[in-house]
Amino acid sequence: MSQIISHINTSSSEYKANFEYNQALCHQLQERQHQAAYDRTQHIVERQRERGKLLVRERIDAILDESSPFLELSPLAAWDMYEGQAPSAGIVTGIGRVAGLEIMIIANDPTVKGGTYF
């Protein structure tokens, strides 16, 4: 396979400015994904625990093969909509491996409007 030679000057001020800007965007994306996945009021989480239920991502982790990657689709669905009441639009979808097979997972999040769709 032939090698692609880059002529980018990584010492230039333009490169450094673009790199810093993109690093900030990457950090913002990671922060928003974490908020959408895990920022829930404590009483809602406790209510699920009292009922003996796993949270949505815990349920997904429980069925995936050990060390299986999970490619979550649309983790920022409904981001900045519905006054912040619908993280991930109340549903987690993605691709993972169960019993050695790659499968599509669709799981409602009961901590968001009782698991109803937005």
Backbone as a printed PyTorch tensor [residue, N CA C, xyz], in Angstrom:
tensor([[[  0.8540,  -1.1700,   0.0000],
         [  0.0000,   0.0000,   0.0000],
         [  0.9010,   1.2340,   0.0000]],

        [[  0.5560,   2.1730,  -0.8340],
         [  1.3740,   3.3840,  -0.8980],
         [  1.0750,   4.2930,   0.2940]],

        [[  2.0750,   5.0460,   0.6610],
         [  1.9750,   5.9350,   1.8090],
         [  1.5740,   7.3240,   1.3360]],

        [[  0.6840,   7.9540,   2.0740],
         [  0.2770,   9.3230,   1.7600],
         [  1.1880,  10.2550,   2.5420]],

        [[  1.8680,  11.1050,   1.8350],
         [  2.7930,  12.0520,   2.4540],
         [  2.0410,  13.3500,   2.7320]],

        [[  2.1550,  13.8260,   3.9580],
         [  1.4930,  15.0650,   4.3510],
         [  2.4640,  16.2330,   4.2310]],

        [[  1.9320,  17.3460,   3.7750],
         [  2.7320,  18.5650,   3.6730],
         [  2.2460,  19.6190,   4.6640]],

        [[  1.5560,  19.1640,   5.6930],
         [  1.0270,  20.0810,   6.7030],
         [  2.1540,  20.5000,   7.6310]],

        [[  2.2340,  21.7890,   7.8530],
         [  3.2430,  22.3330,   8.7590],
         [  2.6320,  22.4030,  10.1590]],

        [[  2.9570,  21.4260,  10.9760],
         [  2.3730,  21.3560,  12.3200],
         [  2.9340,  22.4090,  13.2720]],

        [[  3.8890,  23.1760,  12.8010],
         [  4.4560,  24.2530,  13.6230],
         [  3.8320,  25.6060,  13.3110]],

        [[  2.9970,  25.6630,  12.2690],
         [  2.4270,  26.9540,  11.8690],
         [  1.3770,  27.4180,  12.8700]],

        [[  1.1910,  28.7200,  12.9500],
         [  0.1920,  29.2810,  13.8710],
         [ -1.2190,  28.8910,  13.4310]],

        [[ -1.4480,  28.7980,  12.1200],
         [ -2.7660,  28.4020,  11.6180],
         [ -3.0970,  26.9650,  12.0480]],

        [[ -2.1330,  26.0650,  11.9060],
         [ -2.3410,  24.6790,  12.3270],
         [ -2.6390,  24.6170,  13.8250]],

        [[ -1.8510,  25.3270,  14.6110],
         [ -2.0260,  25.2960,  16.0630],
         [ -3.3880,  25.8420,  16.4760]],

        [[ -3.8280,  26.9140,  15.8070],
         [ -5.1400,  27.4890,  16.1160],
         [ -6.2510,  26.4980,  15.7560]],

        [[ -6.1440,  25.8790,  14.5820],
         [ -7.1440,  24.8910,  14.1660],
         [ -7.1480,  23.6790,  15.0970]],

        [[ -5.9660,  23.2400,  15.4980],
         [ -5.8540,  22.0960,  16.3950],
         [ -6.5340,  22.3960,  17.7300]],

        [[ -6.2590,  23.5570,  18.2970],
         [ -6.8680,  23.9410,  19.5740],
         [ -8.3850,  24.0530,  19.4570]],

        [[ -8.8550,  24.6380,  18.3500],
         [-10.2910,  24.7810,  18.1250],
         [-10.9550,  23.4050,  18.0510]],

        [[-10.3460,  22.4970,  17.2980],
         [-10.9170,  21.1590,  17.1560],
         [-10.8280,  20.3570,  18.4480]],

        [[ -9.7890,  20.5650,  19.2310],
         [ -9.6940,  19.9160,  20.5400],
         [-10.8420,  20.3860,  21.4360]],

        [[-11.1480,  21.6790,  21.3930],
         [-12.2510,  22.2170,  22.1940],
         [-13.5860,  21.6190,  21.7430]],

        [[-13.7750,  21.4840,  20.4280],
         [-15.0030,  20.8730,  19.9150],
         [-15.1170,  19.4150,  20.3520]],

        [[-14.0140,  18.7020,  20.3090],
         [-13.9930,  17.2980,  20.7280],
         [-14.3530,  17.1820,  22.2090]],

        [[-13.7880,  18.0440,  23.0220],
         [-14.0870,  18.0400,  24.4580],
         [-15.5690,  18.3450,  24.6930]],

        [[-16.0980,  19.3250,  23.9570],
         [-17.5090,  19.6900,  24.0940],
         [-18.4060,  18.5120,  23.7100]],

        [[-18.0610,  17.8060,  22.6350],
         [-18.8350,  16.6430,  22.2080],
         [-18.8230,  15.5590,  23.2860]],

        [[-17.6560,  15.2590,  23.8150],
         [-17.5510,  14.2380,  24.8630],
         [-18.3450,  14.6320,  26.1010]],

        [[-18.2920,  15.8960,  26.4600],
         [-19.0270,  16.3920,  27.6220],
         [-20.5320,  16.2570,  27.4140]],

        [[-21.0040,  16.6280,  26.2280],
         [-22.4360,  16.5370,  25.9360],
         [-22.9040,  15.0790,  25.8960]],

        [[-22.0850,  14.2050,  25.3310],
         [-22.4520,  12.7890,  25.3050],
         [-22.5520,  12.2300,  26.7230]],

        [[-21.6330,  12.6270,  27.5840],
         [-21.6790,  12.1720,  28.9750],
         [-22.9230,  12.7070,  29.6750]],

        [[-23.2420,  13.9780,  29.4460],
         [-24.4400,  14.5610,  30.0600],
         [-25.6930,  13.8340,  29.5950]],

        [[-25.8010,  13.5890,  28.2950],
         [-26.9830,  12.9110,  27.7600],
         [-27.1170,  11.5010,  28.3240]],

        [[-25.9950,  10.8470,  28.5620],
         [-26.0300,   9.4650,  29.0360],
         [-26.2430,   9.3450,  30.5400]],

        [[-25.6980,  10.2680,  31.3250],
         [-25.6330,  10.0370,  32.7640],
         [-26.2330,  11.1150,  33.6530]],

        [[-26.5360,  12.2850,  33.1440],
         [-27.0790,  13.3360,  34.0080],
         [-28.5740,  13.1180,  34.2410]],

        [[-28.8960,  12.5260,  35.3790],
         [-30.2730,  12.2980,  35.7870],
         [-30.3980,  12.7840,  37.2240]],

        [[-31.5960,  13.2070,  37.5940],
         [-31.7860,  13.6040,  38.9820],
         [-31.6790,  12.3590,  39.8620]],

        [[-31.1250,  12.5410,  41.0300],
         [-30.8320,  11.4130,  41.9180],
         [-32.0840,  10.6410,  42.3080]],

        [[-33.1980,  11.3490,  42.5210],
         [-34.4040,  10.6290,  42.9650],
         [-34.9490,   9.7040,  41.8830]],

        [[-34.7580,  10.0500,  40.6170],
         [-35.2100,   9.1710,  39.5320],
         [-34.3580,   7.9040,  39.4920]],

        [[-33.0560,   8.0730,  39.6470],
         [-32.1480,   6.9210,  39.6670],
         [-32.4620,   6.0330,  40.8720]],

        [[-32.6630,   6.6440,  42.0290],
         [-32.9750,   5.8790,  43.2420],
         [-34.2870,   5.1140,  43.0990]],

        [[-35.2650,   5.7240,  42.4430],
         [-36.5500,   5.0520,  42.2310],
         [-36.3580,   3.7710,  41.4100]],

        [[-35.5230,   3.8460,  40.3800],
         [-35.2410,   2.6530,  39.5770],
         [-34.5530,   1.5780,  40.4180]],

        [[-33.6090,   2.0040,  41.2290],
         [-32.8720,   1.0630,  42.0890],
         [-33.8110,   0.4070,  43.1160]],

        [[-34.7140,   1.2140,  43.7060],
         [-35.6660,   0.6800,  44.6860],
         [-36.5770,  -0.3680,  44.0660]],

        [[-36.8650,  -0.2160,  42.7960],
         [-37.7100,  -1.1790,  42.0820],
         [-36.9130,  -2.3990,  41.6090]],

        [[-35.6190,  -2.3900,  41.9010],
         [-34.7740,  -3.5090,  41.4960],
         [-34.4410,  -3.5130,  40.0180]],

        [[-34.5210,  -2.3460,  39.3940],
         [-34.2840,  -2.2540,  37.9550],
         [-32.9070,  -1.6740,  37.6630]],

        [[-32.3450,  -2.1220,  36.5580],
         [-31.0900,  -1.5680,  36.0690],
         [-31.3790,  -0.3380,  35.2260]],

        [[-30.4390,   0.5800,  35.1870],
         [-30.5540,   1.7220,  34.2810],
         [-30.3250,   1.2240,  32.8590]],

        [[-30.7330,   2.0060,  31.8850],
         [-30.7380,   1.5430,  30.4980],
         [-29.3680,   1.0680,  30.0200]],

        [[-28.3240,   1.8000,  30.3040],
         [-26.9930,   1.3900,  29.8360],
         [-26.4620,   0.1960,  30.6220]],

        [[-26.9130,   0.0430,  31.8540],
         [-26.5640,  -1.1480,  32.6280],
         [-27.2270,  -2.3870,  32.0260]],

        [[-28.4710,  -2.2380,  31.5740],
         [-29.1650,  -3.3590,  30.9260],
         [-28.4400,  -3.7690,  29.6540]],

        [[-28.0120,  -2.7720,  28.8950],
         [-27.2870,  -3.0670,  27.6560],
         [-25.9740,  -3.7700,  27.9760]],

        [[-25.2300,  -3.2370,  28.9330],
         [-23.9570,  -3.8630,  29.3190],
         [-24.1610,  -5.3060,  29.7780]],

        [[-25.2790,  -5.5790,  30.4320],
         [-25.5350,  -6.9180,  30.9630],
         [-25.7520,  -7.9550,  29.8630]],

        [[-26.2790,  -7.5510,  28.7200],
         [-26.5390,  -8.5350,  27.6630],
         [-25.4110,  -8.6400,  26.6450]],

        [[-24.5530,  -7.6370,  26.5820],
         [-23.4490,  -7.6880,  25.6210],
         [-22.4310,  -8.7420,  26.0280]],

        [[-21.7860,  -9.3320,  25.0280],
         [-20.6700, -10.2340,  25.3130],
         [-19.6070,  -9.4680,  26.0790]],

        [[-18.8860, -10.1800,  26.9260],
         [-17.8260,  -9.5530,  27.7110],
         [-16.8030,  -8.9050,  26.7820]],

        [[-16.4170,  -7.6920,  27.1000],
         [-15.4470,  -6.8970,  26.3230],
         [-15.9530,  -6.5340,  24.9330]],

        [[-17.2480,  -6.6700,  24.6970],
         [-17.8170,  -6.2970,  23.4000],
         [-17.9340,  -4.7810,  23.3060]],

        [[-17.5360,  -4.2160,  22.1810],
         [-17.7620,  -2.7800,  22.0080],
         [-19.2480,  -2.5240,  21.7640]],

        [[-19.6840,  -1.3260,  22.0610],
         [-21.0650,  -0.9260,  21.7850],
         [-21.0150,   0.3950,  21.0530]],

        [[-21.4930,   0.4040,  19.8220],
         [-21.5350,   1.6200,  19.0180],
         [-22.9060,   2.2470,  19.1980]],

        [[-22.9740,   3.2610,  20.0580],
         [-24.2540,   3.9270,  20.2980],
         [-24.5490,   4.8760,  19.1470]],

        [[-25.7600,   4.7850,  18.6500],
         [-26.2120,   5.6450,  17.5630],
         [-27.0440,   6.7870,  18.1510]],

        [[-26.8730,   7.9570,  17.6530],
         [-27.6720,   9.1220,  18.0500],
         [-27.6710,   9.4140,  19.5460]],

        [[-26.5100,   9.4290,  20.1980],
         [-26.5080,   9.7080,  21.6360],
         [-26.9630,  11.1250,  21.9710]],

        [[-26.9430,  12.0130,  20.9810],
         [-27.3720,  13.3900,  21.2370],
         [-28.7270,  13.7030,  20.6050]],

        [[-29.5100,  12.6670,  20.3310],
         [-30.8590,  12.9030,  19.8130],
         [-31.6190,  13.7670,  20.8120]],

        [[-32.3250,  14.7410,  20.3230],
         [-33.1180,  15.6790,  21.1300],
         [-32.2520,  16.5650,  22.0200]],

        [[-30.9630,  16.6580,  21.7230],
         [-30.0840,  17.5340,  22.5080],
         [-30.5610,  18.9700,  22.3720]],

        [[-30.6320,  19.6640,  23.4600],
         [-31.0090,  21.0730,  23.4990],
         [-32.4450,  21.2950,  23.0120]],

        [[-33.2820,  20.2780,  23.1780],
         [-34.6940,  20.3860,  22.8240],
         [-35.5270,  20.0250,  24.0500]],

        [[-36.7780,  20.3400,  24.0250],
         [-37.7190,  19.9900,  25.0920],
         [-37.2140,  20.4300,  26.4640]],

        [[-36.5690,  21.5810,  26.4910],
         [-36.0600,  22.1670,  27.7360],
         [-35.1800,  21.1890,  28.5170]],

        [[-34.4140,  20.3800,  27.7970],
         [-33.4910,  19.4450,  28.4310],
         [-34.1500,  18.2430,  29.0760]],

        [[-35.4210,  18.0010,  28.7770],
         [-36.1670,  16.9160,  29.4120],
         [-36.0380,  15.5770,  28.6930]],

        [[-35.3000,  15.5350,  27.5700],
         [-35.2700,  14.3060,  26.7680],
         [-33.8610,  13.8940,  26.3650]],

        [[-32.9820,  13.6070,  27.3300],
         [-31.6430,  13.1750,  26.9370],
         [-31.6990,  11.9050,  26.0940]],

        [[-30.9900,  11.9170,  24.9870],
         [-30.9670,  10.8020,  24.0250],
         [-32.3610,  10.4670,  23.5110]],

        [[-33.2690,  11.4120,  23.5940],
         [-34.6560,  11.2490,  23.1590],
         [-35.3620,  10.1100,  23.8990]],

        [[-34.8280,   9.7370,  25.0660],
         [-35.4640,   8.7050,  25.8760],
         [-35.2290,   7.2890,  25.3860]],

        [[-34.2900,   7.1230,  24.4650],
         [-34.0390,   5.7980,  23.9020],
         [-32.5560,   5.6570,  23.5860]],

        [[-32.0190,   4.4790,  23.8270],
         [-30.6240,   4.1990,  23.4950],
         [-30.6210,   3.1420,  22.4030]],

        [[-29.9950,   3.4610,  21.2870],
         [-29.8910,   2.5110,  20.1840],
         [-28.4270,   2.3230,  19.8370]],

        [[-28.1020,   1.1520,  19.3670],
         [-26.7210,   0.9190,  18.9810],
         [-26.4890,  -0.4930,  18.4980]],

        [[-25.2370,  -0.7600,  18.1850],
         [-24.8280,  -2.0610,  17.6690],
         [-23.8310,  -2.6660,  18.6440]],

        [[-24.0750,  -3.9040,  19.0180],
         [-23.1910,  -4.6080,  19.9370],
         [-23.1470,  -6.0840,  19.5940]],

        [[-22.4070,  -6.8340,  20.3750],
         [-22.2410,  -8.2690,  20.1150],
         [-22.8460,  -9.0730,  21.2660]],

        [[-23.7510, -10.0030,  20.9020],
         [-24.3830, -10.9080,  21.8570],
         [-24.2510, -12.3260,  21.3000]],

        [[-23.6990, -13.2140,  22.1010],
         [-23.4750, -14.6100,  21.6950],
         [-22.6810, -14.6800,  20.3950]],

        [[-21.7470, -13.7490,  20.2490],
         [-20.8800, -13.7490,  19.0800],
         [-21.4730, -13.1210,  17.8380]],

        [[-22.7170, -12.6850,  17.9040],
         [-23.3760, -12.0730,  16.7500],
         [-23.5030, -10.5720,  16.9500]],

        [[-23.2800,  -9.8140,  15.8860],
         [-23.5060,  -8.3690,  15.9630],
         [-24.9950,  -8.1230,  15.8040]],

        [[-25.5470,  -7.3820,  16.7560],
         [-26.9850,  -7.1440,  16.7610],
         [-27.2830,  -5.6650,  16.9660]],

        [[-28.4980,  -5.2880,  16.6220],
         [-29.0060,  -3.9420,  16.8620],
         [-29.7690,  -3.9660,  18.1790]],

        [[-29.4530,  -3.0160,  19.0430],
         [-30.1190,  -2.9200,  20.3440],
         [-30.9330,  -1.6360,  20.3790]],

        [[-32.1780,  -1.7590,  20.8220],
         [-33.0570,  -0.6070,  21.0210],
         [-33.6090,  -0.7270,  22.4380]],

        [[-33.2890,   0.2470,  23.2850],
         [-33.6920,   0.1690,  24.6890],
         [-34.2880,   1.4970,  25.1450]],

        [[-35.4860,   1.4370,  25.6880],
         [-36.1170,   2.6380,  26.2370],
         [-35.4680,   2.9800,  27.5710]],

        [[-35.3460,   4.2730,  27.8340],
         [-34.7500,   4.7500,  29.0810],
         [-35.8670,   5.1720,  30.0280]],

        [[-36.1550,   4.3760,  31.0580],
         [-37.2640,   4.7100,  31.9560],
         [-37.0280,   5.9570,  32.8040]],

        [[-35.7920,   6.4670,  32.8360],
         [-35.5340,   7.6880,  33.6060],
         [-35.9350,   8.9400,  32.8270]],

        [[-36.3330,   8.7580,  31.5660],
         [-36.7690,   9.8800,  30.7290],
         [-38.2430,   9.6680,  30.3940]],

        [[-39.0980,  10.4290,  31.0400],
         [-40.5440,  10.3670,  30.7980],
         [-41.0800,   8.9360,  30.8820]],

        [[-40.5440,   8.1540,  31.8000],
         [-41.0220,   6.7900,  31.9980],
         [-40.7230,   5.8550,  30.8460]],

        [[-39.7970,   6.2390,  29.9730],
         [-39.4210,   5.3810,  28.8530],
         [-40.2330,   5.6120,  27.5940]],

        [[-41.0540,   6.6710,  27.5780],
         [-41.8460,   6.9560,  26.3770],
         [-40.9790,   7.6290,  25.3260]],

        [[-41.3900,   7.5250,  24.0820],
         [-40.6450,   8.1390,  22.9810],
         [-40.9090,   9.6350,  22.9150]],

        [[-39.9110,  10.3750,  22.4430],
         [-40.0920,  11.8000,  22.1730],
         [-40.1950,  11.9930,  20.6970]]])
